[in-house]
Amino acid sequence: MPASESKDRALVFGGSGFLGTRLLAALDSPVCEALSVSRNPGARPRTPNETIRDVAGDLSQAGVAETLIGLLQPRTVFLVAALARVGDCERDPGLARRLNTELPAEVARACKAFDLRLVFTSTDLVFSGEPPRESGYIESDPADSSQVYGRTKAEGESAVLEEYSSALVVRLPLLFGESVGRGLGASDSLLAALDRGDSPKLFTDEFRTPLDVDNAARALIELARKRESGRLHVAGPDRLSRHQFGERVVRARARPADLESLQAVTRADLGLADRPRDVSLDNSKAREILTTPLLSVSEALEKPRQT
Ligand SMILES: NC(=O)c1ccc[n+]([C@@H]2O[C@H](COP(=O)([O-])OP(=O)(O)OC[C@H]3O[C@@H](n4cnc5c(N)ncnc54)[C@H](OP(=O)(O)O)[C@@H]3O)[C@@H](O)[C@H]2O)c1
């Protein structure tokens, strides 16, 4: 049997990023050939014995994603490439539109044409967080962010599902966990700041439902294999303020002295009262579908890291 028939082939657009790196690590196996596309493949941290194939491509150029899908012939496409930082999107709304809205539409068209499985990652920040909802947003709640990041991602979601109704859009929460020494994500960036001697300011009045990045990667792979479609909230079970989250991260590192370095602030203290107050996601639907458990922050931090 030719290799292409016996082995799954998964293409990760954005494989060098925080989530993409961990998704590739979880995909790479005797039963799956994992391919990564990013502008600078050299920036992707390697693990010993991995068999991941890297391809350089600038996805801001129209047609590049479609051409690569045609050439590489994956069975499954994970689109995690994005302009994923709120500040970058506000500074360059044109690039945000291109990467977060137009690129997803283009990838969805190509996946439909080749009959491929598509998983597109979106964000809790498609919601404004007002008025706050302690039970968390559900999938059918209307996206209402006024920020460029949330708006362009919400438009990307709609474009994907309009182009290809079999696609799956997974809204993710604040991600934390293994960033392979790069200080990326909510926990490693906090620990890196503490190691530099900083005293991070953490909001007591901004709430999320954080999820470990390796947990998110495993859930995305399970969902791709299950052929789910539509929108799904894959989030952790804890609704935590950024300050509560920071305390858990520091406690898990067993350096209690660092707790005193965390500064508890409100959004108003920093003149940032317009930041989304509570974009917690209700993960009930995902829990019904997944066998992969969605771990609490403490459960995830207690697990040995899997580099
Ligand atoms: N991190 C979080 O807490 C979080 C929370 C909710 C949702 N999400 C979603 O999860 C996904 C991944 O986020 P992330 O945090 O992993 O983002 P990230 O670390 O910023 O990674 C973005 C990826 O996109 C690639 N990329 C950006 N511009 C590109 C271009 N022009 N051409 C080719 N590749 C390009 C980057 O590679 P190069 O720069 O090397 O090209 C990188 O691999 C996004 O959909 C994001 O909206 C993330």
The ligand as a Gaussian input file, in Angstrom:
#p B3LYP/6-31G(d) Opt

LIG

0 1
 N       -2.192000      31.908000      22.300000
 C       -3.409000      32.033000      22.828000
 O       -3.557000      32.243000      24.078000
 C       -4.634000      31.889000      21.967000
 C       -5.885000      32.078000      22.578000
 C       -7.053000      31.924000      21.801000
 C       -6.949000      31.608000      20.445000
 N       -5.715000      31.460000      19.876000
 C       -5.683000      31.143000      18.449000
 O       -4.784000      30.055000      18.252000
 C       -4.106000      30.188000      16.988000
 C       -2.600000      30.168000      17.202000
 O       -2.225000      31.215000      18.078000
 P       -0.715000      31.294000      18.606000
 O       -0.764000      31.933000      19.934000
 O       -0.031000      29.983000      18.431000
 O       -0.119000      32.351000      17.573000
 P        1.422000      32.661000      17.270000
 O        2.308000      32.075000      18.312000
 O        1.498000      34.133000      17.006000
 O        1.689000      31.871000      15.913000
 C        1.209000      32.340000      14.697000
 C        1.702000      31.459000      13.591000
 O        1.254000      32.026000      12.350000
 C        2.362000      32.107000      11.474000
 N        2.224000      33.244000      10.581000
 C        1.933000      34.531000      10.893000
 N        1.966000      35.299000       9.784000
 C        2.263000      34.462000       8.758000
 C        2.439000      34.648000       7.370000
 N        2.314000      35.856000       6.781000
 N        2.756000      33.580000       6.608000
 C        2.900000      32.344000       7.181000
 N        2.738000      32.112000       8.469000
 C        2.426000      33.154000       9.259000
 C        3.559000      32.305000      12.392000
 O        4.763000      31.887000      11.761000
 P        5.876000      32.916000      11.180000
 O        5.784000      34.173000      12.004000
 O        7.163000      32.179000      11.323000
 O        5.508000      33.107000       9.782000
 C        3.209000      31.340000      13.516000
 O        3.577000      30.035000      13.142000
 C       -4.658000      31.464000      16.361000
 O       -5.737000      31.108000      15.555000
 C       -5.175000      32.268000      17.558000
 O       -6.216000      33.141000      17.159000
 C       -4.566000      31.599000      20.591000

